[in-house]
């Protein structure tokens, strides 16, 4: 599929994702209406408000909307209030614009290299799951890019900047998971419609040994974070790192956010069955990543390094979401506190999935090439050519 054809579904998905997040943010004020607590309950209202606040144009209470912090009174206070409100509005504009831009770039590559067309076993499902995962990544990157403006809008932007940056980046992920799923469905449906006249594309032929070796190397990269860096003593050492250099002081929270999938320790004082059940979620993450990387070279129209890197990021995010869903299903507090409270941890670890997924994808791509397992295929997803027409027309190499 050419970039010209892939642009249409990518644009459609980006518009839908941005619109859904904007709509969710503008709906946050409804939770303050009289009777909202009586309808859905106080805890559920608080959870929903926390989920929607990062996408709402209604400033939170932490935003400086008065001039007292600046020592101003009267007209000077109103000027300071307007400045902070302008910073908050700018942060939201950057956030929504970045969501659209990041999703467009990733979806364009995914639809181009993983087209949901006829002839590829599982390619449509793979495109749907990969686009869903990339939507979550795009939203996380958008929150990270707009975070400095959001922190400045709260006043005293230089105070404990890195810990506050980590806190902002970790917000708004729950509603993002749902919105990204809808955007992925729209993207894949649009891609199917756009590619309905294209020739069937059979799976590429990849040597099984090379594919397994590449998947194993990529999974080992993920395991470095999941099994080594996330061990409690190592994670604690990362948390205590502090160069005490101005804005770079106290980077522990940010390092853990972008390098660790969580934390684990020995089953001391914990029943072995409960400990093994909790660790089963980590095993599921590694299994999903290995299986996805094993299948990815055959599903891609061309296993380039960018395509493998983005694909590995999506595989890691999917494995992370699968492990979190497993923990939600096995958590005994779900019936007591409700589904919304149980889903509060959904989407955690996306920054780490981005960091290690990129490294895993590059490692897998390099291993695949060194092992001689580069897929033998051509980009056959361009529209069918008329007799006598150049069959390579409209085919662009990425």
N, C-alpha and C positions, 0 to 999 in steps of 0.2 A: 504494500500500500504506500503510495507516495505521500509526502508531507502535505501536499495540497488536499488530498482526500482525508488524511488524518486530522487536519485542522478543524474540520466541521464538528465531529464528535467531541474533540477536546474543548473547543469553544463552548459547545452546549453544556458539557459537564461543568466547566468552570463557572458559567453563568448560574447554573442551578445551585452549585455549592455556595457561591457567594450570596445568592438571593436567599437561600435557606438560612444561612447564618445571620444575615441581616434581619430576616423576618423573626428568627428566634430572639435576637437581641431586642428588637422593638416590642416584642411581646412580654418582656420581663416586667414592665410596669403593671401588667394585669395581675401579677402576684400581690401587689399592694392594695388592690381593690378590696372593699369590705366584703366579707364572705368567702374570700379565697381560702383562708385557713380552715373555715368550716367545711368546705367542699372536699379538699384534698388532704387536709390535716396540717398541723403546724410543722412537723419535721419534714414532710414532703415539700411544703412551700419553701422552707429554708434551703433544702437541697437544690430545688429547681432554680431558686434565685442565685445560688452560688454557681450553678452550671451556666446560666445565661448572662450573668453580669459581665464577663469578659467580652461579650459581643454586643453589649447594650450601649447606646448613646447616653443613657441616664448615668451621670457620674456617680461613683460609689462614695460612701461617706469619707473615705481616705483621701479623696481629691480635695485640694485646697480651693474652696470656693469662697473664702473670705480673706480679708487682708490682715487678720490678726497676726498670722505667722510672720508677715513681713513688717509688722509694726505700723501698718497704715490704718487710717481712720477716714470715715466719710468717703469722699470721691476717690482718694488714693486706694482705699480698700476695694472699691468697686472695680478700679482698673486692675488691681492684682487678681481679683476674682475672675475677671474676664480673660486675663492672660492664662491662668491655670485651666480654665474651661476650654480655651482655644487649644492648649497643648493636648488636652484629653480628646477633643474632637479630631485633631490632627493624627493622634495615635490610632484612633478607630479608622480613619480614612486610609492610613498606611496599612493597617491590618487587613481590611477588606480588599484593597488593591493587591496586596502581596498574596493573599489567598488565591485570587484569580490568576495571578501571574505564575506562581509556583505550580498550581494544579495544571495550568495550560502547558507549561514546559514538560512536566513529567508525563501527563496524559498523551501529549503529542508523540513522545518517544515510545510509550507503551503501545499505543494504537498502531504506530508505524511498524514496530518490531514484533508485536504480539497481536496481530489483527484477528478479530473474531469472525473468521470466514469459514466457508465450507472446506471439508477435507482434513482439518486438523483435529485429532481426537483430544477433546478437553481444552481446546484453545479458547473457546468462548468463556467457559467457566474460569479459566486462568486469567483471562483479560479482565473479567469482572472483579475477581478477588484482588488482582494487582492494582487495578484502578481504585478500588475501595481503600486499600492500604495506602496508596499514594495520596489520596485525599486527606487522610489523617496526617500524613507527613507534611503536606502542603499547609494545612492549618497550623500545625506546630511551628513550622518555620515562619509563618506569618506573625504568629504571636511573639516569637523571638525577635523578629526584625522590628516590630513596633514597640517592644518592651521599654527601650530607653525613654521614649516620649511618654509612655504611661507612667513610668516611675517619676519623671520630672513633673507630671501633672499632680502628683501626690505631695509635692513640696520636699525640700531637702534631698534632692536627687542624688547627691554625692555621699549621703550617709548610708553605709553598709550596702553599697551598690550591687555587688555580686550576689549576696544572699537574696536581696530583693529581686534581682534579675531572675534568679532561679525560681523564685516564687511566682513571678508573672508568667514565665514560660510554661510552668506546670498547670496553668489554669485553662479552663474552657475546653478541656479535651473530651468530656463525656458527650456533650451535644455534637461535637465535631465528628465522633464516630458514627452517629446516626445520620447526620447530614451527608457525610462522605459516602455512605452506602447508597443513598438515593442518587447522588451525583454519579456514582459508578454505574448504576443501572441505566441512567439516561445516556451516559457516554457509550456504553456497549450497544445499547439499542440503536443509537444514532450511527455507530460504526457499522453495525449489521446492515442498516438501510443504505448507507453510503457504499458499502462493498458488495451489494447484492448482485452486481453484474460482473464481479471479478471471477477469475478462474479459481477452481479449487486448489488449495495449498496443502499438500500432504505433509506430515511431520518430517523433519530433517533426520537424516541418518547420522547418529552419533555413536561411536564405539562405546559399548557398555562400560568397559573398564575405565576409559578416560572420564566418562560422565560420573561414575561412582567416585573416582579419585578426586575430581574437582569438587563434588558435593562434600566429600569428607574433609577436604582442606578448608572449604568455606565454613562448614559447621564447626571445625576446630577453632576458627577465629572467634566465632560467637561464644564458644565454650570458654575462651580465655576470660571474657567478662563475666559470664554466668557462673562459672565454677571456681575461678581463681580470684579475680578482682572483687567479686561480690561476697567472698568469705568475710565473716564479721571482723576479724582482726585487720584484714587488708582494707576493707571499707572504712573502718575507723581511722586507719592511718591516712587515707585520702581525705577524710573529713577534717582532720586536724592540720592539714597543710595550710600555711598562712604566711605569705612573704611579707605582709605588712607594708605594702607599697601603695599608698594612696587608694585609688579605686580598685586595685588588684588585691586588696586584703580580703581575707575570709573567703577564699574560692572553693571551700570544701563542698558546699551544697551544689554549686554549679558543676564541679568535677564529678560528683556522684550522679548527678542528673544526666550528664552526657557520656559517662563511661560505665555505669553500673545498671544492671537490670533489676537489682533488688539487693537483698542481703540474706545470708543463710549461715547457720552454725551447726555444730554437732548436736545430736539429739540428747544432750545432757538435761535430765530433769523433765523430759518430754516423752510420752509413750511412743515407742518405736513405730507403731502403726500410724499414728497421727503425723509423725515426722516424715515417714515414707509417702503418705498420701499428699502432704504438702510439696514434697520434692517431685512428685509425679508431674506436677505442672511444669517444672523445669525440664524434665525429660521430654514432655510433649512439645515444648518449644524447640528443642534440638531436633526432634523427629520431624516436625513440620518443616524446619529450615533445610534439613538434609533431603527430604523428599522433594521439596520445591526446587532446590538447586540441582537435584538429579534429573528432574524433568525439564528444567528451564532451557538448556541448550537445544533440545529437540523442538521445543515450542516456538522459539525465536526464529524469525526469518533469517537473521544473521546474528551470531553470538559475539557482538562487539563488546568492548570493555564497558562503555557507558550503559549499554542495554543490560549486561550482566550485573553491573553495580546497582542500577535502579531496581532490577528484578530481585536482587538479594535483599535490598532494603525492604521491598514489599513482602518478601518471604519472611523476613525477621519480624516485621510488624504483625503479619498474620499469625505467626507462631506465638508472639507475645499476647495478642488478643485471645488466641485459643487457650493459652495457659491461664489467663485471667478469668475466662469464662469457666474453666474447670474449677478454679478456686472458688468462684461464686457458687457453682453447683454443689461443691462439697463443704461449703461454709455453713456451720450449724446456726449462725445468727441471722440468716436471711429471713426466716419467718418471724423473728422477734422484732427486727428493726425495719423491715420492709425492703422492697426491691430497689428503690432509689438509693437507699443508704448502702445496700450491698454493692450497687454498681458504681459507688464513688471512686473505686480504684481502677475503673475501666479506662484504658488509654495511658496508664502510667508507663514510663520507660521508653516512650517514643523517641526522645532525643538520643538515648543510648542505642536504640534500634537503628537510627539513622547513621550514627557514627560507625558502629560495628558492622552494619549491613553493607555500607560502602566498602569497608576493608575486606569483608568476606566475598563480596562480588568481584572485586579486583583480583583477589587471591584465586578465586575459582576460575576466572577467565584466563589468568596467566597459566594456571595448572592445566586447564583444558587444552590450551595451545601447545604447551610443552609436551603433553602426553599424546599429541597428535589426534586430538578428538574434535577438531574444528568441524562443525556440521557442513555436510556437502549439500548445499541447497542454493537456490536462487530466489530472489524476491519476486515471487510470482503472483503478488496480490494486486498488481496493476490491472485496470480493466482489460477485458479480452480484446485482442487486436483483430482488425479486419484483415482478410487475406492480402498479402503483399505489403502490409504495413510493418515498419520496423518494430520488432518485438521488444526492444530495449527502450522504446520511447517512454518518457514520463517516469523512468525509474531513476531515482537519485540515491546515491550512496550516502549513508549517514556517517 
